[in-house]
């Protein structure tokens, strides 16, 4: 057994709390030799003003730790359940797109089904660079060059407050849009690979809007929105 640490002289260098803590940490058999101290030590309760024993304090700390772990487990279970619900909705939405046979109706179908499956109050969509047969359709009209440049500049979905972008005017009630998610639509690469460069031009925008300022907050993750954009981009490829 290693020799216990020696204390400095109390005269030349007063003993500190750190010295005591180091001594106890390095002398594990101290409380075996002085077991009566464990029962005699009185500490303040973290939940009241009364004094409690060391054993009771340790039990209280252990119960608090168990409650924290239980809360984390419940949060994990809730997140898993929420993710499963979202995945089911995404599959239903994708299945609807796959079953659609009217390419001209596809953009509006994408918007309507997003609003229905994910309870989004407002959804707008525009697509450009389409084949001549679709060039006069409402979804291909009314998009400025600035809006197209903005779409191409987005490397991921934008989430945040309504700051007066042109895309807001594509919504049924622009004045009711407080928070937004703006999803750029891009052609997928060979064999369905995602585009890896920001120079790949966007050919459309999806706009999701809510009167709730926190629905599409700037701090939210965008991975799920990116998957929606990829599925929509793949489905809309038949228009080009």
Secondary structure, DSSP 4 states (H G I P E B T S, - for coil): -PPPPPPPPTTTS---HHHHHHHHHT-TTHHHHTTHHHHH-EEE-TTSSSEEEHHHHHHHHHHHHHHHHHHHHHHHHHHHHHHHHHHHHHHHHHHHHHH---GGGHHHHHHHHHHHHTT-SEEEEEE-S--GGGTTSGGGSS--HHHHHHHHH-SS-EEEE----GGGGGSTTGGG--EEEEEEEE---GGGPPP--TTSPEEEEEEEEESSTTTT-TTS--HHHHHHHHHHHHHHGGG-
